[in-house]
């Protein structure tokens, strides 16, 4: 049963502007070391900025599925975007994000993301069982 759904769309130029303005302060507040390392290793033609942007969108979509946005103690770094060996994305939740998902009865999280040169989109579905 679907118990939460979120979607987000973003332009890489907006993330690039935030990085240019706030530098490491922004990167350290939003992304885990694992995510930054993953973005650095990607061999996409689209590059580092698109990967960071799609990770942002996954985090935003997850917050929407939680029903909290980035309020009520939910932090960007408490939502970590990872990939299986096949490339399939998934998220690890920590802190208040995990507590909120547990209270909702989330048993499975489905993540989908896509990116082009100038736009990214991500969708997150929370599943639970009765």
N, C-alpha and C positions, 0 to 999 in steps of 0.2 A: 504494500500500500504506500502511495506517495504521501509523505507527511511534510515535505518542504521542497520548494523549487525557487531557484534564483537564476537570473541571467544578467550579464553585463557586457557592454560594448565600450571600447576605448580606442583613442588614437595614440600611437606611440609618441607622437610629438608632445603630448601633454605630460607623459612620464619623463621624456627627455628634458623638458622645461623644468620639471620639479628637481631632477637630478642636477641640472646646471645651476639652479638657484640654491638648493639646500645641500648638495653634494652628499658626502657620506652620512650626514644626519638623516637624510631621507632614506637612503639605501638601508641603513641599519635599523630604522624604525619599521620599515615595510617588509624586508626580505630576510629570510634566514640565511645562514652561511651555506647551507645545502643548496638553496635556490640560486644564490649568487654563483656558486661553483658550477651548478648545472647550466646556467645561462652562459657562463664563460666557455663551457665545453661544447655547446651546440654548434653544429657545423651548418646551420641554416644559412642560406644566402641572405635571409632577412636579418640575421644577426642578433646580437646581444639585446638591443633595445626592444625589439619585437617580443623576444622571450620574456623579458621583465614585464612588458606590458600585458601579455597574456596571463602571466602569473598574477598580476594585479587584478585582472578581470575575474580570474577564478576565485580569488580571495573575496572580491566584492560580491560575486554571485553566491558564494558560500554564506556570507553575512546576510544576504537577502533570504536565503533558504532557512537560516537560523531564525529569521524574523527580528533581528536585532539591529541590522546595519552595523556600523562601527561604534556602537554605544553599548551601554550596560556592561562595560568591562571587556568587551570583545576587542582584541587587538589583531592587527594585520599579521604579526609574526606568530600568532597562535594558530594560524592556518598556513600549513606548509604544503606546497605543491611538489609532488614527486612523480617519478615515472617508473613503471615496471620495465623489465628488460625488453619487452616488446615495443616500448614507447608509450603504452597506454598510461594516461595521467590518472593520478589519484591524490587525495589530500589526507594529511595527518592533522588531527585537531589536538590542541593543547589548551590548558588553562580554562578560562570561562567558555571558550568556544566548545571544548569537549564536554564540559559540564552541561551547557545548554543543549547540545545534541543528545546527550544521555537522557536528560529530562524529557525531551521530545520523543524519545524512543527510537532514535536513529540506529539502524542495524547495518545499513549499507549506504555508501555515497557514490553516486555516479557522476563523473566529471567528463565534460566535453569541451574542447577549445579549438579555435581555428584562428589563423592570422594571415593577413595579406600585408603588402608593404605599408599601407596607411590606416589599417583598422584591424582590431582584434575583437573576438567575441568568445564568451565562455558561458556555459550552462552547468548548473549543479542540481542534482535531484537527490533528496533524502528519502530513503525507503525505510519502512518499519513493518513489523509484523504484529498482528493482533493476537 
